[in-house]
Amino acid sequence: TYSRAVRELMRRHPDDLDAATLYAESLMNLRPWKLWTLEGKPAEDTLEIVAVLESVLRRNPNHLGANHYYIHTVEASPDAARALPSARRLETLAPAAGHLVHMPAHIYARTGDQAGAAAANQAGADADRVYLKTAPADGFYGLAYFPHNLHFLADSHMMQGREADARRAADELADRLAPHAQMMPMIESMMVTPLSVLLRFGRHDEILKVAEPAADRPVVTAWWHFARGVALARLGRIDDAVTHRTALARASGLVPDTAMFGGTGLESARSILGLAAIVLDARLAWARGDQVAAIGNWTRAVLAADRVAYDEPPIWFYPLRESLGAALLLANRPVEAERVFRQDLERHPRNARSLFGLRESLAKQGKQADAGWVERAFDDAWKNADVKLTLESL
């Protein structure tokens, strides 16, 4: 195979760092995006990839390929921070290469630096705009790599509470993809991002003003029913929300088995729409005043989300433990809420919304000193936001 041939090349030329890097890449391509299990265990050959790339970087810290692949190799690992030096280097090593400029975001997001992730994604998008003035705008790069930067940018802004910037990136993304979704079905799921941003910031009235998508957009149509159902439930219009819950199930059944969801297409669209149905059930139960049923559904949703494939930006548009923790706290179960928010912070370091929920959980238990320390962390994580948080908004 190619990988064995490149390994032999590396062995014959041990000082050729390009040969070593190509060998590491060949192993990555045998298990794309599957180098670590969801539990953080390395797959076969992952540790060899790490060792080879670290050997290259010890000898040439500025090797473009090794820095690039090292980030991709360890980003899903339990210790993504080990790639922070590579992230810092790629900020400036190839300023005209938008994909490389954006790459630090994969590590900054995983280590809780959402402002850094946003800056890297913005810089990558800016570089791509220059490149696409002379390159084919409707080629694979223009429809996959450039939109990936915008998709990730919207997520980075959402995590910081920057609504205006998130909406701007999401709208540009959808406008960019709309003419090409039939030609490249894999990009359709990214077109739901504007609705996801409206959901994230609780803009329920605006969601209800969004027109129904065309019938040839099955994934977007199903997501539209999900978004309307959540909006209606949160506005107290339960019967109308139930209508869209039914429509979501019907629309999900029309989504092709082969349809994928997420920027890299790593998850079945039907699987993610099934998760959306559980989330809508939780919102409906809460709207009816059935806190027990709502918390049960939020728990189911969290367990389902934990089984979703790793990707950046994440395939589901926000950490669902935020909503479970908020429901527990509003149900006067602060000890359980504290545990849930802490669990989320292990998965999403410095997540401002979970820091907010954790602070409220601690204060509810009378742990004022601990709450004060958490408040400092929250203030730093939310310092760039243009919206205010409440438990009800989680």
C-alpha positions as CSV (number, residue, x, y, z in Angstrom):
1,T,0.0,0.0,0.0
2,Y,1.0,3.7,-0.2
3,S,1.5,3.9,3.5
4,R,3.9,1.0,3.6
5,A,5.8,2.5,0.6
6,V,6.2,5.8,2.3
7,R,7.3,4.1,5.6
8,E,10.1,2.4,3.6
9,L,11.0,5.8,2.0
10,M,11.2,7.3,5.5
11,R,13.5,4.5,6.7
12,R,15.8,4.8,3.7
13,H,16.0,8.6,4.2
14,P,15.8,9.2,8.0
15,D,16.8,12.8,7.7
16,D,14.2,13.7,5.1
17,L,11.5,15.4,7.2
18,D,9.1,15.6,4.3
19,A,9.2,11.8,3.9
20,A,8.5,11.3,7.6
21,T,5.6,13.8,7.5
22,L,4.1,12.1,4.5
23,Y,4.3,8.8,6.3
24,A,2.4,10.2,9.2
25,E,-0.2,11.6,6.9
26,S,-0.6,8.3,5.2
27,L,-1.5,6.7,8.5
28,M,-3.9,9.5,9.3
29,N,-5.7,8.8,6.0
30,L,-6.3,5.2,7.0
31,R,-8.6,6.3,9.8
32,P,-9.7,9.9,8.9
33,W,-11.2,11.6,11.9
34,K,-11.1,8.3,13.8
35,L,-7.7,8.6,15.5
36,W,-9.2,8.7,19.0
37,T,-12.3,7.0,20.4
38,L,-15.0,9.1,22.0
39,E,-13.6,8.0,25.4
40,G,-10.2,9.5,24.4
41,K,-8.3,6.2,23.7
42,P,-5.9,6.2,20.8
43,A,-6.8,4.1,17.7
44,E,-4.3,1.7,16.0
45,D,-1.3,3.6,14.7
46,T,-2.3,6.9,16.4
47,L,0.6,6.9,18.8
48,E,3.0,6.2,16.0
49,I,1.6,9.2,14.1
50,V,2.2,11.3,17.2
51,A,5.8,10.0,17.6
52,V,6.7,10.6,14.0
53,L,5.3,14.1,13.9
54,E,6.9,15.0,17.3
55,S,10.2,13.8,15.9
56,V,9.9,16.0,12.9
57,L,9.0,19.0,15.0
58,R,11.9,18.5,17.3
59,R,14.2,18.8,14.3
60,N,12.3,21.6,12.5
61,P,9.7,23.3,14.7
62,N,8.5,25.4,11.7
63,H,7.7,22.4,9.4
64,L,4.3,23.4,7.9
65,G,3.1,19.9,7.2
66,A,4.1,18.5,10.6
67,N,2.5,21.4,12.5
68,H,-0.7,21.0,10.4
69,Y,-1.0,17.3,10.9
70,Y,0.0,17.4,14.5
71,I,-3.0,19.6,15.3
72,H,-5.3,17.3,13.5
73,T,-3.8,14.2,15.2
74,V,-4.1,15.4,18.8
75,E,-7.1,17.7,18.7
76,A,-9.6,14.9,19.7
77,S,-7.2,13.5,22.3
78,P,-7.5,14.1,26.1
79,D,-4.5,16.5,25.8
80,A,-5.1,18.8,22.9
81,A,-3.1,21.5,24.6
82,R,0.1,19.8,23.6
83,A,-0.4,21.2,20.1
84,L,-0.6,24.8,21.4
85,P,3.0,25.5,20.1
86,S,2.0,24.3,16.7
87,A,-1.1,26.5,16.8
88,R,0.9,29.6,17.7
89,R,3.4,28.9,14.8
90,L,0.6,28.4,12.2
91,E,-0.8,31.9,13.0
92,T,2.1,33.4,11.0
93,L,4.1,30.7,9.1
94,A,1.9,30.9,5.9
95,P,-0.2,34.0,6.1
96,A,-1.7,33.6,2.5
97,A,-2.8,30.0,3.1
98,G,-6.2,30.4,4.6
99,H,-6.6,26.8,5.8
100,L,-3.3,26.8,7.6
101,V,-4.0,30.2,9.2
102,H,-7.3,28.8,10.5
103,M,-5.8,25.6,11.9
104,P,-5.0,27.1,15.3
105,A,-8.7,27.3,16.0
106,H,-8.9,23.6,16.3
107,I,-6.7,23.7,19.4
108,Y,-7.9,27.1,20.8
109,A,-11.5,25.9,20.8
110,R,-10.6,22.6,22.5
111,T,-8.6,24.5,25.2
112,G,-11.3,27.1,25.9
113,D,-9.8,30.0,24.0
114,Q,-12.8,30.9,22.0
115,A,-11.6,34.4,21.2
116,G,-8.4,32.9,19.8
117,A,-10.4,30.4,17.8
118,A,-12.6,33.2,16.4
119,A,-9.5,35.3,15.5
120,A,-7.9,32.3,13.7
121,N,-11.1,31.5,11.8
122,Q,-11.5,35.2,10.8
123,A,-7.9,35.4,9.6
124,G,-8.3,32.2,7.6
125,A,-11.6,33.5,6.0
126,D,-9.9,36.8,5.2
127,A,-7.0,35.0,3.5
128,D,-9.4,32.8,1.6
129,R,-11.3,35.8,0.2
130,V,-8.1,37.1,-1.3
131,Y,-7.3,33.7,-2.8
132,L,-10.8,33.2,-4.2
133,K,-10.5,36.4,-6.2
134,T,-8.3,34.5,-8.6
135,A,-9.2,30.8,-7.9
136,P,-12.4,29.1,-8.9
137,A,-15.0,30.2,-6.3
138,D,-17.2,27.2,-6.9
139,G,-14.4,24.6,-6.7
140,F,-13.9,22.2,-3.9
141,Y,-11.8,24.6,-1.9
142,G,-14.3,27.4,-2.3
143,L,-17.2,25.2,-1.2
144,A,-15.6,23.2,1.5
145,Y,-12.5,24.9,3.1
146,F,-13.7,28.5,3.0
147,P,-17.1,27.7,4.3
148,H,-15.5,25.6,7.0
149,N,-13.8,28.7,8.3
150,L,-17.2,30.6,8.3
151,H,-18.9,27.7,10.0
152,F,-16.3,27.5,12.7
153,L,-16.3,31.3,13.1
154,A,-20.0,31.3,13.8
155,D,-19.5,28.6,16.4
156,S,-16.6,30.5,18.1
157,H,-18.7,33.6,18.3
158,M,-21.7,31.7,19.7
159,M,-19.6,30.3,22.4
160,Q,-18.5,33.8,23.4
161,G,-22.0,35.2,23.4
162,R,-21.2,37.4,20.4
163,E,-24.6,37.3,18.7
164,A,-24.0,40.0,16.0
165,D,-20.8,38.4,14.8
166,A,-22.2,34.9,14.9
167,R,-25.2,35.9,12.8
168,R,-22.9,37.7,10.3
169,A,-20.7,34.6,9.8
170,A,-23.7,32.3,9.6
171,D,-25.5,34.4,7.0
172,E,-22.4,34.6,4.9
173,L,-22.0,30.8,5.2
174,A,-25.5,30.1,4.1
175,D,-25.4,32.6,1.2
176,R,-22.1,31.0,0.1
177,L,-23.5,27.5,0.0
178,A,-27.1,28.0,-1.2
179,P,-26.4,27.9,-5.0
180,H,-24.4,24.7,-4.7
181,A,-26.3,22.5,-2.2
182,Q,-27.7,20.3,-4.9
183,M,-24.4,19.7,-6.6
184,M,-22.7,19.0,-3.2
185,P,-25.3,17.5,-0.8
186,M,-22.7,17.1,1.9
187,I,-22.8,20.9,2.5
188,E,-26.5,21.1,3.0
189,S,-26.3,20.6,6.8
190,M,-24.1,23.7,7.2
191,M,-27.0,25.7,5.8
192,V,-28.9,25.3,9.0
193,T,-26.4,27.5,10.8
194,P,-28.4,30.7,10.7
195,L,-31.3,29.0,12.4
196,S,-28.9,27.4,14.9
197,V,-27.6,30.9,15.8
198,L,-31.1,32.2,16.3
199,L,-31.9,29.2,18.6
200,R,-28.6,29.7,20.5
201,F,-29.6,33.3,21.3
202,G,-33.3,32.7,21.9
203,R,-34.6,34.8,19.0
204,H,-37.9,32.9,18.9
205,D,-39.9,35.6,17.2
206,E,-37.3,35.8,14.4
207,I,-37.3,32.1,13.9
208,L,-41.0,32.2,13.3
209,K,-40.5,34.7,10.5
210,V,-38.1,32.4,8.6
211,A,-39.8,31.1,5.5
212,E,-40.1,27.3,4.9
213,P,-37.2,26.0,2.9
214,A,-37.6,24.5,-0.6
215,A,-38.7,20.9,-0.8
216,D,-35.3,19.9,-2.4
217,R,-33.5,20.8,0.9
218,P,-34.7,17.9,3.1
219,V,-32.2,18.4,5.9
220,V,-32.8,22.1,6.1
221,T,-36.5,21.6,6.0
222,A,-36.4,19.1,9.0
223,W,-34.2,21.6,10.9
224,W,-36.7,24.4,10.2
225,H,-39.5,22.3,11.8
226,F,-37.2,21.7,14.8
227,A,-36.3,25.3,15.2
228,R,-40.0,26.4,14.9
229,G,-41.0,23.8,17.4
230,V,-38.5,24.9,20.0
231,A,-39.4,28.6,19.4
232,L,-43.1,27.9,19.8
233,A,-42.6,25.8,22.9
234,R,-40.6,28.5,24.5
235,L,-43.2,31.1,23.6
236,G,-45.9,28.9,25.3
237,R,-47.7,28.0,22.1
238,I,-47.7,24.3,22.9
239,D,-50.3,23.0,20.3
240,D,-48.4,24.7,17.5
241,A,-45.1,23.3,18.8
242,V,-46.6,19.8,18.8
243,T,-47.6,20.3,15.2
244,H,-44.0,21.0,14.2
245,R,-42.8,18.0,16.4
246,T,-44.9,15.8,14.2
247,A,-43.7,17.6,11.1
248,L,-40.1,17.1,12.2
249,A,-40.6,13.3,12.4
250,R,-42.2,13.3,9.0
251,A,-39.5,15.5,7.4
252,S,-36.7,13.4,9.0
253,G,-38.2,10.3,7.3
254,L,-37.8,12.0,4.0
255,V,-34.1,12.7,4.5
256,P,-32.0,10.2,2.5
257,D,-30.2,7.5,4.4
258,T,-27.0,8.7,2.8
259,A,-27.4,12.3,4.0
260,M,-24.7,13.4,6.4
261,F,-24.5,16.2,9.0
262,G,-21.7,18.4,10.1
263,G,-19.0,20.3,8.4
264,T,-17.0,17.2,7.6
265,G,-19.9,14.9,7.1
266,L,-19.1,12.5,9.9
267,E,-22.5,11.8,11.3
268,S,-25.8,10.6,9.8
269,A,-28.3,13.4,9.3
270,R,-31.1,11.2,10.5
271,S,-29.1,10.5,13.7
272,I,-28.7,14.2,14.4
273,L,-32.4,14.9,13.6
274,G,-33.3,12.2,16.1
275,L,-31.3,14.1,18.7
276,A,-33.2,17.3,17.7
277,A,-36.5,15.5,18.3
278,I,-35.4,14.6,21.9
279,V,-34.4,18.3,22.5
280,L,-37.8,19.4,21.2
281,D,-39.5,16.9,23.5
282,A,-37.6,18.4,26.4
283,R,-38.7,21.9,25.5
284,L,-42.3,20.7,25.1
285,A,-42.3,19.0,28.5
286,W,-40.9,22.1,30.2
287,A,-43.5,24.3,28.5
288,R,-46.2,21.9,29.9
289,G,-44.8,22.3,33.4
290,D,-43.6,18.7,33.5
291,Q,-40.1,19.3,34.9
292,V,-39.5,15.6,35.6
293,A,-40.2,14.6,32.0
294,A,-38.2,17.6,30.7
295,I,-35.1,16.6,32.8
296,G,-35.5,13.0,31.6
297,N,-35.4,14.1,28.0
298,W,-32.5,16.4,28.6
299,T,-30.6,13.5,30.1
300,R,-31.4,11.4,27.1
301,A,-30.3,14.2,24.8
302,V,-27.0,14.5,26.6
303,L,-26.3,10.7,26.4
304,A,-27.1,10.8,22.7
305,A,-24.9,13.8,22.1
306,D,-22.0,12.1,23.9
307,R,-22.2,9.4,21.1
308,V,-21.9,11.9,18.3
309,A,-18.7,11.8,16.3
310,Y,-16.0,14.3,17.1
311,D,-15.7,17.3,14.8
312,E,-14.8,20.9,14.9
313,P,-16.9,22.8,15.0
314,P,-19.0,20.3,17.0
315,I,-21.7,18.6,14.9
316,W,-24.4,19.5,17.5
317,F,-24.5,23.3,17.8
318,Y,-24.1,23.7,21.5
319,P,-23.2,21.7,24.6
320,L,-26.4,20.1,25.9
321,R,-25.3,19.9,29.4
322,E,-25.9,23.6,29.6
323,S,-29.7,23.0,29.2
324,L,-29.7,19.9,31.5
325,G,-27.9,21.8,34.2
326,A,-30.2,24.8,33.9
327,A,-33.3,22.6,34.1
328,L,-32.0,20.9,37.2
329,L,-31.2,24.3,38.8
330,L,-34.6,25.7,38.0
331,A,-36.2,22.6,39.4
332,N,-34.3,23.4,42.7
333,R,-31.8,20.6,42.3
334,P,-28.6,22.6,42.6
335,V,-26.3,19.8,43.7
336,E,-27.1,17.8,40.6
337,A,-26.9,20.9,38.5
338,E,-23.4,21.7,39.9
339,R,-22.2,18.2,38.9
340,V,-23.6,18.6,35.3
341,F,-22.0,22.0,34.8
342,R,-18.7,20.7,36.1
343,Q,-18.9,17.7,33.7
344,D,-19.5,20.1,30.8
345,L,-16.5,22.2,31.8
346,E,-14.3,19.1,31.6
347,R,-15.5,18.6,28.0
348,H,-15.6,22.3,27.1
349,P,-13.0,24.2,29.2
350,R,-14.0,27.8,30.1
351,N,-17.5,27.4,28.5
352,A,-19.0,30.7,29.7
353,R,-22.6,29.4,29.9
354,S,-21.6,26.5,32.1
355,L,-19.5,28.8,34.3
356,F,-22.6,30.9,34.7
357,G,-24.7,27.9,35.6
358,L,-22.0,26.6,38.0
359,R,-21.8,29.9,39.7
360,E,-25.6,30.0,40.2
361,S,-25.6,26.4,41.4
362,L,-22.9,27.1,44.0
363,A,-24.7,30.3,45.2
364,K,-27.9,28.3,45.5
365,Q,-26.1,26.0,47.9
366,G,-24.7,28.8,49.9
367,K,-21.1,28.3,48.7
368,Q,-20.5,32.0,48.2
369,A,-16.7,31.9,48.2
370,D,-16.6,29.2,45.5
371,A,-19.2,31.1,43.5
372,G,-17.1,34.2,43.7
373,W,-14.1,32.4,42.1
374,V,-16.3,30.9,39.4
375,E,-17.7,34.4,38.7
376,R,-14.3,35.7,37.9
377,A,-13.8,32.9,35.4
378,F,-17.2,33.6,33.9
379,D,-16.6,37.4,33.6
380,D,-13.4,36.7,31.7
381,A,-15.0,34.1,29.4
382,W,-18.0,36.4,28.7
383,K,-16.1,39.7,28.4
384,N,-16.7,39.9,24.6
385,A,-20.4,39.1,24.7
386,D,-23.1,41.4,23.4
387,V,-25.9,39.6,25.2
388,K,-26.8,38.9,28.9
389,L,-27.3,35.5,30.3
390,T,-30.1,34.0,32.3
391,L,-30.8,30.5,33.4
392,E,-33.9,30.4,31.3
393,S,-31.8,31.2,28.2
394,L,-29.7,28.1,28.5
